[in-house]
Amino acid sequence: MIRAYADAEGIPYVDYHTPMAAADGSMNADYTKDGVHPTEAGYAVMERILPPVVKRVQADRGFVKDKDRVALSARHFARKL
């Protein structure tokens, strides 16, 4: 439901649930003590999931690190406005 909404609205979606879920859909006990909040191990899983999503969003939206491509990025944003 949340993923479908994000897709429909063009909002980046980060799926932490699937890699941290137990077979019954709850959070895997290896990643939580109370079934809701991640432990250090849970945050380690989340830390591996987020960077590729951020990089994809940055690339899709014209963010660049290379100084030679800054002008290209600026033109990209100008078209979006």
N, C-alpha and C positions, 0 to 999 in steps of 0.2 A: 504494500500500500504506500509506504513512504517512498520507496524506490520509484514506483510508477509516477507519483506526484513530482518527484525531483526530475525524472526524465521528461515529463510533460511540460515542466516549467523551465527546463534548461539549467537546472541547479545541479552542481556536482554532488554525487552521492558516494559516500565512503561506507562500504559494508564491513563493519567490524564483527557483526553477529556470526556470519557463516564460518569464518575460521576459528571462532572461539566457542562455538556451540557444541553441546553434547548431543548424543543421538536423539534425546527427547526434546530438543529445542532450547533447553535451559543453557545457562553459561557453564561451560566445562569447569569442573571443580579445580582443575589445575590452574585456572586463571582468576579465581574469585574465592573469597572466604564466606561471603554472605549471599551469593547468587546474583548480585547486582553490580557491585563495585569491583573493578579489576584490581588484582594484586600486581606486584612488580612484574611477574611473568605475563600477566594479561596486558600490561602496558607495553611490554617488549613486543608482543604480537602486534599491537596497534601501531607501534612505532615503525614496524616493517611495512604495514599496509598503506599508511598515509603518504609517504614521499612520492611513489609513482603517480598517485592521483593528483597531487599538487603539481608535479612536473607536467602532467598531461593538461591540466587546466591552464597553467602558465603558457604552454606551447599553443593551445587552442586560442588563447586570448592575446597572443602577441608579445608576452613577456619574454625578454631575452637577457642573457648575461654577457654576450659577446658585444663589445663596444662598437664594432663595425656594423652591427645590425640594429643599433638603437634607432636610427632614422627609419628603417623599415618598420620597427615597432610603433613609432610615433605615427606613421602613415596609416598603419592598421587601426589604431585607436581613433584617428581622425575620421576614418570611414564609418566607424561604429557610432559616432556622435551624430 
